[in-house]
Every structure is written in structure tokens, then in C-alpha cells.
Amino acid sequence: MGRILKWLIYLAILAAIALVAYAYVGPYFGADFAPPQTERRLPVELDAD
């Protein structure tokens, strides 16, 4: 049981390192993480009594 837990911890650490590496290297391979930029204008009615 301890051996399985140790391997799961190693796997979780490797997955976290891979995720961080993908976040830094991904834009060089065409992965765009930026949200779409659109301007929105909404009328606001203030109720100042």
C-alpha cells in the first residue's frame, strides 16, 4: 500500500511540473491562453434618492 501511495505522489509531482512547463512553453507551439478581448458597454442606471 505504501509503494502505491509513493508512486501516486511521484506521479502528482510530475503532473504538476508538466502543467507548469506546458503553461510556459505552450504559446511557442500555438496554444493561446488569453481570453478573447471584446469591449462591452452596458448602460448603468443609478438610483440616488
C-alpha distances in whole Angstrom, upper triangle without the diagonal:
4,5,5,6,9,10,11,13,14,15,17,19,20,21,23,25,26,27,29,30,31,33,35,36,36,40,41,40,42,39,41,39,42,43,47,49,52,55,55,58,58,61,60,62,62,64,65,67
4,5,5,6,9,10,11,12,14,15,17,18,20,21,23,24,26,27,29,30,32,34,34,35,39,40,39,41,38,40,38,41,42,46,49,51,54,54,57,57,60,60,62,62,63,65,67
4,5,5,6,9,10,11,12,14,16,17,18,20,21,22,24,26,27,28,30,32,33,33,37,38,37,39,36,39,37,40,42,45,48,51,54,54,57,57,61,60,63,63,64,66,68
4,5,5,6,9,10,10,12,14,15,16,18,20,21,22,24,26,27,29,30,31,31,35,36,35,36,34,36,35,38,39,42,45,48,51,51,55,55,58,57,60,60,62,63,66
4,5,5,6,9,10,11,12,14,15,17,19,20,21,23,24,26,27,29,30,30,34,35,34,36,33,35,33,36,37,41,44,46,49,49,52,52,56,55,57,57,59,61,63
4,5,5,6,9,10,11,12,14,16,17,18,20,22,23,24,26,28,28,29,33,34,33,35,33,35,33,36,38,41,44,47,49,50,53,53,56,56,58,58,60,62,64
4,5,5,6,9,10,10,12,14,15,16,18,20,21,22,24,26,26,27,31,31,30,32,30,32,31,34,36,39,42,45,48,49,52,52,56,55,58,58,60,62,64
4,5,5,6,9,10,10,12,14,15,16,18,20,21,22,25,25,26,29,30,29,31,28,30,29,32,33,37,39,42,45,46,49,49,52,52,55,55,56,58,61
4,5,5,6,9,10,11,12,14,15,17,18,20,21,23,24,25,28,30,29,31,28,30,28,31,32,36,39,42,44,45,48,48,51,51,54,54,55,57,59
4,5,5,6,9,10,11,12,14,16,16,18,20,21,22,23,27,27,27,29,27,29,27,31,32,36,39,42,44,45,49,49,52,52,55,55,57,59,61
4,5,5,6,9,10,10,12,14,15,16,18,20,21,21,25,26,25,27,24,26,25,28,30,33,36,39,42,43,46,47,50,50,53,54,56,57,60
4,5,5,6,9,10,10,12,14,15,17,19,20,20,24,25,24,26,23,25,23,26,28,31,34,37,39,40,44,44,47,47,50,50,52,54,56
4,5,5,6,9,10,11,12,14,16,17,18,19,23,24,24,25,23,25,23,26,28,31,34,37,40,41,44,45,48,48,50,51,53,54,57
4,5,5,6,9,10,10,12,14,15,16,17,21,21,21,23,21,23,22,25,27,31,33,37,39,41,44,45,48,48,51,52,54,56,59
4,5,5,6,9,10,10,12,14,15,15,19,20,19,21,18,20,19,22,24,28,30,33,36,38,41,42,45,45,48,49,51,53,56
4,5,5,6,9,10,11,13,14,15,18,20,19,21,18,20,18,21,23,26,29,32,35,36,39,40,43,43,46,47,49,50,53
4,5,5,6,9,10,11,12,13,17,18,18,20,18,19,18,21,24,27,29,33,35,37,40,41,45,45,48,48,51,52,55
4,5,5,6,9,10,10,11,15,15,15,17,15,17,16,20,22,25,28,31,34,36,39,41,44,45,48,49,51,53,56
4,5,5,6,9,10,10,13,15,15,16,13,15,13,16,19,22,25,28,31,32,36,37,40,41,44,45,47,49,52
4,5,5,6,9,10,12,14,15,16,14,15,13,16,19,22,24,28,30,32,35,37,40,40,44,44,47,48,51
4,5,5,6,8,11,12,12,14,13,14,14,17,20,23,25,29,32,34,37,39,42,43,46,47,50,51,54
4,5,5,5,9,10,10,11,9,11,11,14,17,20,23,26,29,31,35,37,40,41,44,45,48,50,53
4,6,6,8,10,11,12,9,10,8,11,14,18,20,23,26,28,32,33,37,38,41,42,45,46,50
4,6,7,8,10,12,10,11,10,13,16,19,21,25,28,30,33,35,39,39,43,44,46,48,51
4,6,6,7,9,9,11,11,14,18,20,22,26,29,31,35,37,41,42,45,46,49,51,54
4,5,5,7,5,8,9,12,15,17,20,23,27,29,33,35,38,39,43,44,47,49,52
4,5,5,5,6,8,10,13,15,17,21,24,27,30,33,36,38,41,43,46,48,51
4,6,7,9,11,14,17,19,20,24,27,30,34,36,40,41,45,46,49,51,55
4,6,9,12,14,17,19,21,24,28,31,34,37,40,42,46,47,50,52,56
4,6,10,12,14,15,18,21,25,27,31,33,37,39,42,44,47,49,53
4,6,9,12,14,16,20,23,25,29,31,35,36,40,42,45,47,50
4,6,8,10,13,16,19,22,26,28,31,33,37,38,41,43,47
4,7,9,12,15,19,21,24,26,30,31,34,36,39,41,44
4,7,8,12,15,17,21,23,27,28,31,33,36,38,41
4,6,9,12,14,18,20,23,25,28,30,33,35,38
4,6,10,12,16,18,22,23,27,29,32,35,38
4,7,10,13,16,20,21,25,27,30,32,36
4,6,10,13,16,19,22,25,28,30,34
4,7,10,13,16,19,22,25,27,31
4,6,10,12,16,18,22,24,28
4,7,9,13,16,19,21,25
4,6,10,13,16,19,22
4,7,10,13,16,19
4,6,10,12,16
4,6,9,12
4,6,9
4,6
4
